[in-house]
Amino acid sequence: MRAGRYLAVRGESRGHQWGGKWPPTGSFSWPPSLDLIDGPASLLLGVLAVHGQNPRYVTGSKFAAFKKSFSGQGKTDLKDSYIIAEFARCLRRQTAPVPAPSRLTKELTLILAHRNGLSAERTRTINRMRALLTSIFPELERSFDFAQSQGPLVLLSGYQTPAAIRRMGESRLTAWLAKRGVRKAAAIAEKAVTAAKAQETAASEEDLAAELVAELAQKISEMNNRLKDLEKKVKELLSQHPQAPIVLSMPGFGGVLAAELLAAIGDISRFPTAGRLAVASGMAPVSRDSGSNTGNRLRPTQYSRPLQRAFFLSSQVACLTVGTWENETYLRKYKGYTHDKGRHKKAVIAVARQRVSILWAMLRDGRLYEREYNPRAKAAGEVQAA
């Protein structure tokens, strides 16, 4: 692997080749600086960690802005490497240290990335199947939610056209579905037959489209099964994490969201204060002041997307759970905003910011979440017990 794009150092990196041996050929001045800290750079980061090196990370936005100060429009790995090295030499304080995650954190990151990619592919496949089905059988496409139920996918794997469903009839179709382990087979068969009777016209490309719909339905079923297996693997890895019980004790967190949060945080000591964690998760606004125009607070653009997703989704679940302080705070914030546009999102973010501070303190102290925690009442109880 060429050192250029993936390894830039404070000095010359011209023409060096890195092939797994250490140190690389040539002279280097440490610490090394990189603009990529995952994927292809994982092995390189491992080698650096084994040899006690502390690499620094140059973010993509800072690299792009710094690159504009160099002449020429050409782009090569050699030039990019030189620019990264110059950035680290001139603006070392603007680089970030690259954490060395544990084996468990790396495994969680890998399997979550694979699961999220498969989930996105499943969504694209469902949309393709629905588009094909709409072209030949729109009434059936409107009758079922193929993203939430497995039964309609089993139906499409065998019967995709109005004529075929009408020939089967409701009773025979119910028996066919029940034989394949479909829940509520009678209700699905009734909806399918009703949709088939509502359409008499057949499209000219119906046969080929039906074959493709059956293929996509089978593929979606396989993806559903694979996603279930991956979620079991995620929960198995999560059970080995020492801080998993702390995160799971907080309302709104399930197995997958807790795993995403712990994988994104890594070591909580990376964040000396709760405010640092809020900034990293995009839950703290940034100032946009100029001259007398002050007090402007805007949403940040540089933050960890996995962290923001975990905090926002878990807070949204907690806000909609009756009886929690999150629900009370959400309703108060929601009613306090005068404009209808974005009120829900703003209220959830306000609650999520408070939950960031609570979760940071829980991880720092190693304490579980207490729903009815009252420090004064607890102190009084301890005095009486003594």
C-alpha positions in Angstrom: 0.0 0.0 0.0 1.5 3.4 -0.9 2.2 5.5 2.1 1.1 8.7 0.3 -2.7 8.9 0.9 -2.8 6.8 4.0 0.3 7.8 5.9 1.7 11.4 6.0 4.4 12.3 8.4 6.1 15.5 9.6 8.8 15.4 6.9 9.3 13.8 3.6 7.1 10.9 2.5 8.1 10.9 -1.1 8.1 7.5 -2.8 7.9 5.4 0.3 6.3 2.0 0.1 4.7 0.3 3.1 4.1 -3.4 2.9 3.6 -4.5 6.5 7.2 -4.3 7.7 8.2 -1.8 10.3 9.6 0.8 10.1 8.8 1.7 6.5 11.8 2.4 4.2 13.1 5.9 4.4 13.4 8.5 7.2 10.4 9.8 9.1 9.8 12.4 11.7 7.1 11.4 14.2 4.3 11.4 15.0 2.6 10.3 11.8 -0.6 12.1 10.6 -3.5 10.5 8.7 -6.7 11.7 7.0 -8.2 8.2 7.2 -8.7 6.2 10.4 -10.9 3.4 9.3 -11.3 0.9 6.5 -8.0 0.6 4.5 -6.1 2.3 7.3 -7.1 -0.2 10.0 -4.0 -2.4 9.6 -1.7 0.5 9.5 -3.2 1.9 12.7 -2.7 -1.5 14.3 1.0 -1.6 13.3 1.5 2.0 14.7 -0.2 1.0 18.0 2.0 -2.1 18.3 5.1 0.0 17.9 4.0 2.6 20.4 3.3 5.4 17.9 0.6 8.0 18.5 -0.8 9.1 15.1 -2.8 12.3 14.6 -5.9 12.7 12.6 -6.6 15.5 10.1 -10.3 15.7 9.3 -11.5 15.9 5.7 -13.0 19.4 6.0 -9.8 20.8 7.5 -7.7 19.1 4.8 -9.9 20.4 2.1 -9.7 24.0 3.4 -5.9 23.8 3.9 -5.4 22.4 0.4 -6.8 25.6 -1.1 -3.8 27.5 0.1 -1.5 25.4 -2.2 -1.0 26.4 -5.8 -2.1 24.2 -8.7 -5.2 22.2 -9.4 -3.5 18.8 -9.7 -4.4 16.0 -7.3 -2.1 13.1 -6.6 -1.4 10.8 -3.6 2.0 12.4 -3.3 0.6 15.9 -3.1 -2.1 14.9 -0.7 0.5 13.3 1.5 2.6 16.5 1.5 -0.4 18.7 2.3 -1.3 16.4 5.3 2.3 16.5 6.5 2.4 20.3 6.2 -0.9 20.6 8.1 0.5 18.5 10.9 3.7 20.6 11.0 2.0 24.0 10.9 -1.3 23.4 12.7 -0.5 20.5 15.1 -3.0 21.7 17.6 -5.8 21.4 15.0 -5.1 17.6 14.6 -6.9 15.1 16.8 -5.3 12.1 18.5 -6.3 8.8 17.1 -7.7 6.6 19.9 -6.7 3.0 20.2 -10.0 1.1 20.6 -10.2 -2.3 22.3 -10.8 -5.5 20.4 -14.4 -5.6 21.5 -15.0 -2.0 20.3 -13.5 -2.9 16.9 -15.7 -5.9 16.5 -18.8 -4.0 17.4 -17.9 -1.3 14.9 -17.3 -3.8 12.2 -20.5 -5.8 12.7 -22.6 -2.6 13.1 -21.3 -1.2 9.9 -22.1 -4.5 8.1 -25.6 -4.5 9.6 -26.3 -0.9 8.7 -25.1 -1.5 5.1 -27.3 -4.6 4.8 -30.3 -2.7 6.3 -29.8 0.1 3.7 -29.6 -2.5 0.9 -32.8 -4.1 2.2 -34.6 -0.8 2.0 -33.5 -0.2 -1.6 -34.6 -3.8 -2.5 -38.0 -3.2 -1.0 -38.4 0.0 -2.9 -37.4 -1.7 -6.2 -39.9 -4.5 -5.5 -42.7 -2.2 -4.7 -42.0 -0.2 -7.9 -42.2 -3.4 -10.0 -45.3 -4.6 -8.2 -47.0 -1.2 -8.7 -46.5 -1.6 -12.5 -48.5 -4.8 -12.6 -50.6 -5.1 -9.4 -51.0 -1.7 -7.7 -53.9 -2.8 -5.5 -51.8 -5.5 -3.9 -48.9 -3.1 -3.3 -51.2 -0.8 -1.4 -52.6 -3.6 0.7 -49.5 -4.6 2.6 -46.5 -3.2 4.4 -43.6 -5.3 3.1 -41.1 -3.7 5.3 -42.8 -4.8 8.6 -44.4 -8.2 7.8 -42.9 -11.4 6.5 -46.3 -12.9 5.4 -46.8 -10.7 2.3 -43.2 -11.6 1.1 -44.0 -15.3 1.3 -47.2 -14.6 -0.7 -45.2 -12.7 -3.4 -42.7 -15.6 -3.6 -45.4 -17.8 -5.0 -48.2 -15.5 -6.5 -47.7 -12.0 -7.9 -50.4 -11.5 -10.4 -54.2 -10.9 -10.0 -55.1 -13.9 -12.3 -52.9 -16.3 -10.3 -54.4 -15.2 -7.0 -58.0 -15.4 -8.3 -57.4 -19.0 -9.5 -56.1 -20.0 -6.1 -59.1 -18.7 -4.2 -59.2 -17.6 -0.6 -59.4 -21.0 1.0 -56.6 -22.6 -1.0 -54.4 -19.6 -0.6 -54.9 -19.6 3.2 -53.8 -23.2 3.3 -50.8 -22.5 1.1 -49.7 -19.7 3.4 -50.3 -21.6 6.6 -48.3 -24.6 5.3 -45.3 -22.2 5.1 -45.7 -21.0 8.6 -47.2 -17.6 7.9 -49.0 -15.9 10.8 -52.5 -14.6 10.2 -52.7 -16.5 6.9 -56.4 -16.1 6.5 -56.3 -12.3 6.8 -53.5 -12.0 4.3 -55.3 -14.3 1.9 -58.5 -12.3 2.2 -56.7 -9.1 1.4 -54.9 -10.6 -1.6 -58.1 -12.1 -3.1 -60.0 -8.8 -2.6 -57.2 -6.9 -4.3 -57.1 -9.4 -7.2 -60.9 -9.1 -7.8 -60.5 -5.3 -8.0 -58.2 -5.6 -11.0 -59.2 -7.2 -14.3 -56.6 -5.8 -16.6 -53.2 -7.4 -17.1 -50.1 -5.6 -18.2 -48.2 -6.8 -21.3 -44.9 -7.3 -19.3 -46.7 -9.0 -16.4 -45.0 -12.4 -16.7 -41.4 -11.0 -16.6 -42.3 -8.4 -13.9 -43.9 -11.2 -11.8 -40.7 -13.3 -12.0 -38.6 -10.4 -10.9 -40.9 -9.6 -8.0 -40.7 -13.2 -6.8 -36.9 -13.0 -6.9 -36.8 -9.7 -5.0 -39.3 -11.0 -2.4 -37.1 -14.1 -1.8 -34.0 -11.8 -1.5 -35.7 -9.6 1.1 -36.7 -12.6 3.1 -33.1 -13.8 3.2 -32.0 -10.3 4.2 -34.5 -10.3 7.1 -33.1 -13.6 8.4 -29.6 -12.4 8.0 -30.4 -9.2 9.9 -31.9 -11.2 12.8 -28.7 -13.2 13.0 -26.6 -10.1 13.0 -28.7 -8.5 15.8 -28.1 -11.7 17.8 -24.4 -11.4 17.2 -24.5 -7.7 18.2 -26.3 -8.5 21.5 -23.8 -11.3 22.2 -20.9 -8.9 21.8 -22.7 -6.3 23.8 -23.1 -8.7 26.7 -19.3 -8.8 26.9 -18.9 -5.0 27.3 -18.4 -3.9 30.9 -20.4 -0.7 30.4 -23.4 -2.3 28.6 -25.6 -2.7 31.7 -25.1 1.0 32.5 -26.4 2.1 29.0 -29.2 -0.4 28.9 -30.5 0.7 32.2 -31.4 4.1 30.7 -34.8 4.4 29.1 -34.8 4.4 25.3 -31.8 2.2 24.7 -32.1 -1.3 23.2 -29.4 -3.7 22.2 -28.5 -2.2 18.8 -28.6 1.5 19.9 -26.6 0.7 23.0 -24.0 -1.1 20.9 -23.8 1.8 18.4 -23.3 4.3 21.3 -20.6 2.3 23.0 -18.8 1.7 19.8 -18.8 5.4 18.9 -17.7 6.5 22.4 -15.0 4.0 22.9 -13.3 5.0 26.1 -15.3 7.6 28.0 -12.0 9.2 29.2 -11.7 10.7 25.7 -14.3 13.2 26.9 -13.2 15.0 30.0 -16.5 16.8 30.4 -20.1 16.2 29.5 -19.9 19.2 27.2 -17.2 17.6 25.1 -19.4 14.5 24.6 -22.4 16.8 23.7 -20.2 18.6 21.1 -19.0 15.3 19.6 -22.6 14.1 19.3 -23.9 17.3 17.7 -26.2 18.1 20.6 -24.5 21.4 21.6 -25.2 24.5 19.4 -22.3 26.5 18.1 -22.1 30.3 18.1 -22.3 32.4 14.9 -21.5 35.9 16.0 -20.0 38.8 14.1 -19.7 42.4 15.5 -22.8 43.6 17.1 -24.8 40.6 15.7 -24.5 38.3 18.7 -26.5 35.6 20.3 -26.8 33.4 17.2 -26.7 29.7 18.0 -26.7 27.3 15.1 -26.7 23.5 14.7 -23.1 22.2 14.2 -22.0 20.5 11.0 -18.9 18.6 12.4 -19.9 15.8 14.7 -20.1 12.0 15.0 -23.2 10.8 13.1 -23.4 7.5 14.9 -23.3 9.3 18.3 -26.0 11.7 17.2 -28.2 8.9 15.9 -27.9 6.9 19.1 -28.7 9.8 21.4 -31.5 11.2 19.2 -33.4 7.9 18.6 -33.1 6.8 22.3 -34.2 10.2 23.5 -37.2 10.1 21.1 -38.3 6.7 22.5 -37.9 8.0 26.1 -39.9 11.2 25.2 -42.8 9.1 24.0 -42.8 6.9 27.1 -45.4 8.1 29.5 -44.3 8.4 33.1 -40.6 9.4 32.5 -39.1 12.8 33.2 -38.1 12.9 29.5 -41.8 12.8 28.6 -42.6 15.6 30.9 -39.7 17.7 29.7 -40.6 17.0 26.1 -44.2 18.1 26.5 -43.1 21.3 28.3 -40.5 22.1 25.6 -43.0 21.2 22.8 -45.6 23.6 24.1 -43.0 26.3 24.7 -42.1 26.6 21.0 -44.4 29.1 19.2 -43.7 27.8 15.7 -45.2 24.4 14.6 -42.4 23.7 12.2 -39.7 21.5 13.8 -41.2 21.6 17.3 -40.9 17.9 17.8 -37.3 17.7 16.7 -36.3 20.7 18.8 -37.9 19.3 21.9 -36.3 15.9 21.5 -32.8 17.6 21.0 -33.4 19.6 24.2 -34.1 16.4 26.1 -31.2 14.6 24.4 -28.8 17.3 25.6 -29.7 16.6 29.2 -29.5 12.9 28.7 -25.9 13.3 27.3 -24.8 14.8 30.7 -26.6 12.1 32.7 -25.1 9.3 30.6 -21.6 10.8 30.8 -21.8 10.9 34.6 -23.2 7.3 34.7 -20.3 6.0 32.6 -17.7 8.1 34.5 -19.0 6.8 37.9 -20.0 3.3 36.8 -23.6 3.8 38.1 -26.8 2.4 36.8 -29.7 4.7 35.9 -32.1 5.5 38.8 -35.6 6.5 37.7 -36.6 8.0 41.0 -33.3 9.3 42.2 -33.5 12.1 44.9 -30.1 13.0 46.5 -31.6 14.7 49.5 -34.1 11.9 50.3 -31.3 9.3 49.8 -28.9 11.2 52.2 -31.6 11.5 54.8 -32.3 7.8 54.6 -28.7 6.9 55.0 -28.5 9.2 58.1 -31.5 7.4 59.7 -30.1 4.0 58.9 -26.9 5.0 60.6 
